[in-house]
Amino acid sequence: QVRLVESGGGLVQAGGSLRVSCAHSGRTWSIFAMGWFRQAPEKEREFVAAISWRGSSTDYANSVKGRFTISRDNAKNTVYLQMNSLKPEDTAVYYCAAGPSGRSLISRQSDDFTSWGQGTQVTVSS
């Protein structure tokens, strides 16, 4: 079972930038896709971005396209989400998720991810 630990959340003013990271461990010699989701208070969890094993395929929610960038460094077992031009509506708990072992195909569906981190809070003030 892969273990995921997010870090890098915090408070930032609107228009600012923030990078959140997700360190994963527990999977060796396996390929898998990774994703970021977020959940705002009293809202359902929503897809943010996803990336394939080698990073050759990425996908973004329309609400973050052009502002957020997902990337990964497999040598460091870490996935990143660079967030620029942040808006108050980006305020949420951000979760990273790992897809099933042996599959690099990316997805927007939370059910397609088998492991989740504990989340990191991102707050954007207006």
C-alpha positions in Angstrom: 0.0 0.0 0.0 1.4 3.4 -1.0 1.6 6.1 1.6 1.1 9.7 0.6 2.1 12.8 2.6 1.2 16.3 1.4 3.0 19.4 2.4 3.3 23.1 1.3 -0.2 24.4 2.0 -0.7 27.7 3.6 -2.2 31.2 3.4 -1.7 33.3 0.4 -3.2 36.5 -1.1 -5.2 36.4 -4.2 -3.0 36.5 -7.3 -0.2 34.8 -5.4 1.4 31.5 -5.9 1.9 28.3 -3.9 3.4 24.9 -4.5 2.1 21.8 -2.7 4.0 18.6 -2.7 3.1 15.0 -2.2 5.7 12.5 -1.2 4.8 8.9 -1.8 6.4 5.7 -0.4 5.7 2.0 -0.3 5.6 1.2 -4.0 8.8 0.1 -5.6 9.2 -1.1 -9.2 5.7 -0.1 -10.1 4.2 2.5 -12.4 1.1 4.5 -11.4 -0.7 7.7 -12.2 -1.1 10.5 -9.6 -3.7 13.1 -9.1 -4.7 16.1 -7.0 -8.2 16.7 -5.8 -9.6 19.4 -3.5 -12.5 19.8 -1.2 -13.9 23.2 0.0 -16.1 23.5 3.0 -19.6 22.1 2.4 -18.7 21.1 -1.1 -17.9 17.8 -2.7 -14.4 16.7 -3.5 -13.4 17.7 -7.0 -10.7 16.8 -9.5 -7.9 19.3 -10.0 -5.2 17.6 -12.0 -3.7 14.3 -12.9 -0.4 13.0 -14.4 0.8 9.8 -15.9 3.8 7.9 -14.6 6.4 9.5 -16.9 4.6 12.9 -16.9 3.9 12.7 -20.6 0.1 13.0 -20.1 -1.6 15.5 -17.9 -5.1 16.7 -17.4 -6.6 19.7 -15.6 -10.0 20.8 -14.4 -11.2 23.7 -16.5 -11.3 25.9 -13.4 -7.5 25.6 -13.0 -6.3 25.2 -16.5 -3.6 27.7 -17.4 -3.0 28.5 -13.7 -2.0 25.2 -12.1 0.8 22.8 -13.2 1.2 19.3 -12.1 4.5 17.6 -12.3 6.4 14.7 -10.8 9.9 13.6 -10.0 10.0 9.8 -9.7 13.6 9.9 -8.5 12.4 11.8 -5.5 9.0 9.9 -5.2 7.3 13.3 -5.2 4.4 14.9 -7.1 4.0 18.7 -7.2 1.1 21.1 -7.9 2.3 24.6 -8.7 -0.6 27.0 -8.3 -0.3 30.5 -9.8 -2.8 33.4 -10.0 -4.6 31.9 -7.0 -8.2 33.0 -6.4 -10.3 32.9 -3.2 -12.4 30.1 -4.8 -9.2 27.9 -4.8 -9.5 27.7 -1.0 -9.8 24.1 -0.1 -8.1 21.1 1.4 -5.9 19.6 -1.3 -5.4 15.9 -1.5 -3.0 13.9 -3.6 -4.0 10.5 -4.7 -2.3 7.5 -6.3 -3.8 5.3 -9.0 -3.6 1.5 -8.9 -0.2 -0.1 -9.3 0.7 -1.1 -12.8 -1.5 1.4 -14.5 -0.4 4.8 -15.8 -3.6 5.9 -17.4 -4.8 9.2 -15.9 -8.4 9.8 -14.8 -10.6 12.5 -13.4 -12.6 10.0 -11.3 -11.8 9.8 -7.6 -12.9 6.1 -7.7 -10.0 5.4 -10.0 -7.5 6.3 -7.3 -6.7 3.7 -4.6 -4.6 5.7 -2.1 -5.1 9.1 -0.6 -3.1 11.5 1.5 -4.3 13.3 4.6 -4.7 16.6 2.8 -3.1 20.1 3.1 -5.0 23.3 3.6 -4.7 26.1 1.0 -6.4 29.4 1.9 -6.5 32.3 -0.5 -7.5 35.6 0.9 -9.1 38.3 -1.1 
